[in-house]
């Protein structure tokens, strides 16, 4: 067993070593965006058998896989249009999506119902590794069956016997990971949405809207504010994650809400946070936040968004696909909504509202 501590100057070495071991059906403990994970070649029965042997887990319970992008998902699972829309909202991020399997990965990974769990993690180091591999990897937490997940290698090693340690080929130690819940597991089979395990974020679909113009998008935003955001502001802060491709209308949606108080919001891409003091009896402050230029979770954490999450404050956050960074906000008395905007062509937009 080899342990490599992650440093700024050894990323390429780590990727090279991990790839070499995974190609030879070895086991690698690697930092994920939630906890430390246990990785093996998801196409190899031999490698997957080692995972079960290490964890002491029975076959048939299922182990999820990590793929490099959304296109890769359809190599291993069946998707319909509604499932694609939800996946576009959630991934990459701290979610495992359970879908009907095409049986292209090792069948040992599948539970008895023929499904497969799939993840696209946001952790940059893991993304770099998966992009360098010609196969998906297992995405199970690095812990023994019946034990909790680990955020620190030292604590993980204390749980292992000598024989268990011999099964591991490489451990990548990135230090103490932020204390977050494991990924939320969502089952999308037979047109049903079921939450199998609750993590930090659990979306509940509320309503969808159709828009044919920017002006109509603004009106829809105002209706959503009045019906869903306003009732909560007297008791708590409201955080709205605005998600969608570049130019789809996230800023237009925010402008619709700002127009209720004649506030002319512009995209805060370069200033990051645009604060407007409203000061009426319910809404105290309106924050328009754009995370487009921020790459790492540390940059987002440095903004200390949690200090804005006070009763009566509304936070509209663009590029909210970086959901995994809001665990601190979620721990506070804060109500979360997700607004997904999708381009339907010829200025038409589909707007989906979720509560998280």
C-alpha positions, 0 to 999 in steps of 0.5 A: 500500500502506497500513500501519497499526500496531495500537494500543488506540485504533484497532481500530475504524478498522482494522476499517472500513478492512480491511472497505472494502478486502476488499469491493472485492476488495483484499488485506489482510495481517492478524495471525492467531493463529499468523502474519501472514495474507493475506486476500481475499474468499473468494467473489470469483474476482477477489480469489482470483486476486490471492492466487495472483498475489501468492504465486506459487502454482499453482492447484489446491493449495488455500487455506483460508478463515476463517469467523466461527463453527461454524454458518458451516462448514456453509454451505461444507462437508459435515459428519457427526456425528463430524466435528462432535464433533471440530470442537467440540473443536478450533475456535476455535483453531490448526487448519485442518480440510479437509472435502468442499466444497459449492462455495459459495466461489470454486472457485479455493480448492479443490484438485483433490479438491474439498475446502476448508480452514476455520479459526475463528481465536481472535485477537480482532481477526480475530474482530471483523473476520470478524463484521463481514463478510458473506463469509468471507476467505482464511486463507493465510499472508502469504508467497511460495510456497516461503518460510516464514511471518512473525511480523513485518511488517519481515521480511515486507516485506524478502522483497517486490519492488516489484511484489509490494508493489503488489498489497497494499492494506493491512497491519495491523502488530500488532508481533512475534507470538509465535513459534508454528508455523502451524496444524495441518491435519487432513483429515476426509474419508470418515470418515478423520482425517489430519494433513496438517501438524503444528502445535503441537497434534495430537490423536490419539483414544484412547478414548470413554466413556459416563456416566449420572451425575456419580458415573459420570463420577468413576469414569471419570476415575479409570480414565483417570487410572490407565490413561493419566495415572499411567504418565507422571507418573514421567517428566514432567508431565501436562497435561489439557485439559478441554473442554466447555460450561458445566455439562457436567461438567469440574469433576466429572471433576477431582473424580473424580481429586481423590477418589483422595486425598480431596481435595475439589476445587471449581471454581477459577473465581474463584481461577483455580488450586487447588494441592494437594500430594499428595506420594506416590511418583508424583504430587507436586502436583495443579493444578486450573485454570480459564481461564473468566474470562480473555479474552486470551492475555496474561492466560493467559501471565501465569499462567506455567503452564509453571512448574507443568509439572514431573515428577510434577505433574498439571495439570487445565485447564478451558476448555482450548479456548484451546489456542493459549496452551500453546505454551510448555508443549508445548515442555517435557517434558510429556505432553498429553491432551484430555478432551472432555465432551459433554452427551447429555441426561438426565444422560448424558455422552459423554467422549472422550479424546485425546492431543495 
